[in-house]
Each structure stands twice: as C-alpha cells, then as structure tokens.
C-alpha cells in the first residue's frame, strides 16, 4: 500500500505502519502515577494507608507505628512475611502475637 509520500531514496520509512503489526507494543511517554491503598484491620480498628510506590509490610507497620514483633500479617487466611512487597490494593489483617509467661 502506497502512503503517497515520496522521497529521493527508498528507505521504506514512508510506508511505516501501512502493514499490520507483527508484535504488540506498549509505549508510554509519561509515567502513570498510581496510589496503592492498604486496608489494615488491627485491634478492632480499620486503618488505611496509601503509598505511591511498592511498599513492604514492615514499612506499612512502621508508618502505622505498630511494632512488627507484636503482630502477624494475614492476607486471605495466609500468614505473609513482613518482607512481602505490596504492589496493588490489599486488605491485611494483623493478629496480635501473645508473649510472656
């Protein structure tokens, strides 16, 4: 298919895009800012934290002033390590760990 453009030498650039693509491209010129919302259930309270970048559970606990050694993080009935990185909206339950004797 001829695009109608004429140049002095045949580089093939004039007809760029006239043929169907052979692979999919995803090109962004700007960065899309996305806020991650973390819902935390702790001691009968519902806390919300927002982060504009991936964040670890230990960082979430630190921002909420909850000592990491006092709780287990649970997501969908599974205990997850405090080193786990959160990259999308999530609901977490914190279970207080009993200590002492």
Buried (B, 14 or more C-beta within 10 A) or exposed (E): EEEEEEEEEEEEEBBEEEEEEEEEEEEEEEEEEEEBEBEBBBEEEEBEBEBEEEBBBBBBBBBBEBEBEEBBBBBEEEEBEBEBEBEEEBEBBBEEEEEEE
